[in-house]
Amino acid sequence: MKNILVPVGTVDKGITNLQYAVNLAAMSGATVYLVSMYKEFSKVGTLTKVNQLIVEDTEAQLQEVLDGVDTKGVKVITRPIKGDVYEGVKRINNAMKIDLMILSPQSIEIKDEVYLGPITGKLVKQTEVPVLIVPKEYIFRKANTILLAFKNGTFDNPKVLTPLKEIASLFSSKVNVLHVRTPGMQEAEEPIDPEIDALKDQYTETENATIFQGVLEHFQSNSPDMLCVLRRKRGFFEKLWEKNAVLKKEFHTSKPLLILRGQD
C-alpha cells in the first residue's frame, strides 16, 4: 500500500479520516494525500479575487485538518483540487495510482436515517478506487477479525482482494469468509476463487434472500472489527445503482467498512 487518499468534506470528519490514514500509513509506509475540492468561477473582473479567496479558504481548511492530527512522521501532502469531486478523484487516481480512499458515512446518530450520503455514495459507485468507510470519531485500533461477505466468489481482476490482503497482513488479522447463497444464483456464481481459499481462516456458507441479510444473521457470531464487501451492481450495495445514498434501514455499521472493486 503506497498511496492513501483522504478527501475532506468537513473538518471534524476530515480529522477522523486523516488520523486513521496516518496510523495505517505508519504501518505500511504509505504516503497520504489530503485533498479538498473547490469550484472556480469564471475569471472575469472581480471574480478573479473571489477565486483566490476560495483557494485560500480551501487551503486553510486542509491546514486545520492537518493541525488536528498527530502525523507520526508520515508524509502527508495537502492539495486543493479544482473542479468536481468525482472527476477530481479520478484525476488523482490516474496520476498517483491510489491504493485506498478513506471516507466517512453520513452520520452515526441513530436519528439520522442516512448511512452513506449522496457524495460518499456516488464516490463508491463511480470510482475505481477501493474505499474504507470510517465512522466519525472512530478510534484507530487493530482489526483482529475481518469478515469478508460475498455472493459471487469469482473475480475477473486478480487484484480485487489486494487491499484486503494488505490490511489483513498489517494487522495480522483473522479473515472470516461468509458466502451468501441467494435465490436464483447461477452455477457460474458458485465457485470460490483460489485467492479467497488462500486468505480465509474460517468459512461459512449461508442461504439468505440478500447478502445484507446474511451479514445481519452472522455478524454477531463473527464479531468482526472490520467488514469487507464487494462493489457490484447485483451485490451488497445494489441500491447504489438506483440512487446514490444508502439509508440505515438498508444497511449500516459502526465498524470500518472496506469496499473492494468487483466487476459490475
C-alpha positions in Angstrom: 0.0 0.0 0.0 1.8 3.1 -1.3 -0.8 5.9 -1.7 -3.8 6.7 0.5 -6.3 9.4 -0.4 -8.4 11.4 2.1 -10.9 13.8 0.6 -12.1 16.4 3.0 -15.7 17.4 3.3 -15.9 18.8 6.9 -13.1 19.4 9.3 -14.3 17.0 12.0 -14.7 14.1 9.7 -11.5 15.0 7.9 -9.6 14.8 11.2 -11.0 11.3 12.0 -10.2 10.0 8.5 -6.8 11.6 8.3 -5.8 10.1 11.7 -6.9 6.7 10.5 -5.0 7.1 7.3 -1.8 8.3 9.1 -1.9 5.3 11.5 -2.3 2.9 8.6 0.4 4.7 6.6 2.8 4.5 9.7 2.4 0.7 9.5 2.7 0.4 5.7 5.0 3.2 4.7 2.4 4.8 2.5 2.1 8.5 1.5 -1.2 10.2 2.4 -2.8 12.7 0.1 -5.2 15.1 1.9 -7.4 16.9 -0.7 -10.3 19.2 -0.8 -12.3 20.1 -3.9 -13.4 23.6 -4.8 -15.3 25.2 -7.6 -13.9 28.1 -9.5 -15.9 31.0 -11.0 -15.1 32.4 -14.5 -12.1 34.6 -14.3 -13.8 37.8 -15.1 -13.3 41.1 -13.3 -13.7 40.9 -9.5 -14.3 37.1 -9.7 -10.6 36.6 -10.0 -10.2 37.8 -6.5 -13.1 35.7 -5.3 -11.4 32.6 -6.8 -8.3 33.5 -4.9 -10.2 33.7 -1.7 -11.9 30.3 -2.4 -8.4 28.7 -2.8 -7.2 30.3 0.4 -10.2 29.1 2.3 -9.7 25.6 0.9 -6.0 25.6 1.9 -7.0 26.9 5.4 -9.5 24.0 5.8 -6.8 21.5 4.8 -4.3 23.0 7.3 -6.9 22.9 10.1 -7.5 19.2 9.5 -3.7 18.6 9.4 -3.2 20.5 12.6 -5.8 18.3 14.3 -3.8 15.1 13.7 -0.6 13.6 15.0 1.1 12.7 11.7 3.7 10.5 13.4 6.3 11.4 10.8 4.1 10.1 7.9 4.4 12.1 4.7 1.1 14.0 4.2 0.6 16.0 1.1 -2.2 18.6 1.1 -3.7 19.7 -2.2 -6.7 21.9 -3.0 -8.2 20.4 -6.2 -10.2 22.5 -8.6 -13.4 21.1 -10.1 -16.0 18.3 -9.5 -15.2 15.9 -6.6 -15.8 12.8 -8.7 -13.7 13.9 -11.6 -11.1 15.2 -9.2 -10.7 11.8 -7.5 -10.4 10.1 -10.9 -7.7 12.5 -12.0 -5.8 11.9 -8.7 -6.1 8.2 -9.1 -4.8 8.3 -12.7 -1.8 10.4 -11.6 -1.0 8.7 -8.3 -2.5 5.2 -8.5 -4.4 5.4 -5.2 -4.5 2.1 -3.3 -7.2 3.2 -0.8 -9.6 6.1 -0.3 -10.9 6.8 3.2 -14.3 8.3 3.5 -17.0 8.9 6.2 -20.6 7.8 6.5 -23.3 10.4 6.7 -23.7 10.1 10.4 -23.5 7.7 13.4 -26.5 9.3 15.0 -29.5 7.0 15.3 -31.9 9.7 14.4 -30.2 10.3 11.1 -31.8 7.9 8.6 -28.9 8.1 6.1 -25.8 5.8 6.3 -24.0 6.9 3.1 -24.8 10.4 1.9 -25.1 11.2 -1.8 -21.4 12.4 -2.2 -19.9 9.3 -0.5 -22.4 7.0 -2.2 -21.6 8.4 -5.6 -17.8 8.1 -5.0 -18.3 4.5 -4.0 -20.3 3.9 -7.2 -18.3 5.9 -9.7 -14.7 5.5 -8.9 -12.3 2.6 -9.4 -10.6 3.1 -6.0 -11.1 0.7 -3.1 -12.9 2.6 -0.3 -12.7 2.3 3.5 -15.7 3.9 5.3 -14.5 5.0 8.8 -17.2 6.0 11.3 -16.9 9.6 12.7 -14.7 9.8 15.7 -13.7 6.1 15.3 -10.5 5.4 17.3 -7.9 3.5 15.3 -7.4 0.0 16.6 -6.1 -3.3 15.3 -8.6 -5.3 13.3 -8.2 -8.7 14.9 -11.1 -10.2 12.7 -12.2 -9.1 9.3 -15.5 -10.5 7.9 -15.5 -10.8 4.1 -19.1 -11.3 2.8 -19.9 -12.0 -0.8 -22.3 -13.8 -3.1 -20.2 -14.3 -6.2 -16.7 -15.6 -5.2 -15.1 -15.3 -8.7 -13.1 -12.3 -9.9 -12.1 -11.2 -13.4 -9.5 -8.9 -11.9 -6.8 -10.8 -9.9 -6.0 -7.7 -7.8 -9.5 -7.3 -6.4 -8.5 -8.7 -3.0 -5.2 -6.9 -2.7 -6.4 -4.1 -0.3 -7.9 -6.8 2.0 -4.8 -8.9 1.9 -2.6 -5.9 2.7 -4.7 -4.7 5.6 -5.0 -8.2 7.0 -1.2 -8.6 6.8 -0.6 -5.3 8.5 -2.9 -6.2 11.4 -2.2 -9.9 11.4 -6.0 -10.3 11.1 -8.1 -13.4 11.0 -10.2 -13.3 7.9 -13.6 -15.0 8.2 -15.4 -15.7 4.9 -19.2 -15.6 4.6 -20.5 -17.0 1.4 -24.1 -15.9 1.0 -26.1 -18.0 -1.5 -29.3 -16.2 -2.7 -32.3 -17.4 -4.6 -31.7 -17.7 -8.3 -27.9 -18.0 -8.2 -26.4 -19.5 -11.3 -23.8 -22.2 -11.3 -21.2 -19.8 -12.7 -21.5 -17.8 -9.5 -20.9 -20.7 -7.2 -17.2 -21.5 -7.4 -14.8 -19.8 -4.9 -11.8 -18.0 -6.2 -8.5 -19.7 -5.1 -7.4 -16.3 -3.7 -10.3 -16.5 -1.2 -9.4 -20.1 -0.2 -5.8 -19.0 0.5 -6.9 -16.0 2.5 -9.7 -17.5 4.7 -9.3 -18.6 8.3 -12.9 -19.6 8.6 -15.6 -20.3 6.0 -19.3 -20.1 6.5 -21.9 -20.8 3.8 -25.4 -19.5 4.3 -28.7 -19.1 2.4 -30.4 -15.7 2.6 -32.6 -13.5 0.4 -29.8 -10.9 0.2 -26.1 -10.6 1.2 -27.1 -7.9 3.7 -29.4 -10.4 5.4 -26.7 -12.9 5.5 -24.4 -10.4 7.2 -27.0 -9.5 9.7 -27.5 -13.1 10.6 -23.8 -13.9 11.1 -22.3 -10.5 12.2 -22.7 -11.1 15.9 -21.3 -14.6 15.9 -18.2 -13.4 13.9 -17.8 -10.2 15.9 -15.6 -8.6 13.3 -13.5 -5.4 13.8 -13.9 -4.7 10.1 -16.5 -5.7 7.4 -15.4 -6.2 3.8 -17.8 -6.4 0.9 -17.6 -6.1 -2.9 -18.8 -3.2 -5.0 -21.1 -4.8 -7.6 -24.3 -3.9 -9.3 -26.0 -7.0 -8.1 -24.1 -7.2 -4.9 -24.1 -5.7 -1.4 -24.7 -2.1 -2.5 -27.2 -2.9 -5.2 -29.3 0.1 -4.1 -26.5 2.5 -5.1 -27.4 1.9 -8.7 -30.9 3.1 -8.1 -29.8 6.2 -6.1 -26.6 7.5 -4.7 -27.5 7.4 -1.0 -27.8 4.3 1.3 -30.3 4.5 4.1 -29.6 2.9 7.5 -32.7 0.7 7.1 -30.9 -0.8 4.1 -27.5 -1.1 5.8 -25.3 0.5 8.4 -22.4 -0.5 10.7 -20.4 1.1 13.5 -17.3 -0.7 12.3 -15.0 0.3 9.4 -16.3 -0.9 6.1 -13.9 -1.9 3.3 -15.5 -1.8 -0.1 -13.5 -3.6 -2.8 -13.8 -3.1 -6.5 -15.7 -6.0 -8.0 -16.7 -6.3 -11.6 -20.0 -4.6 -12.4 
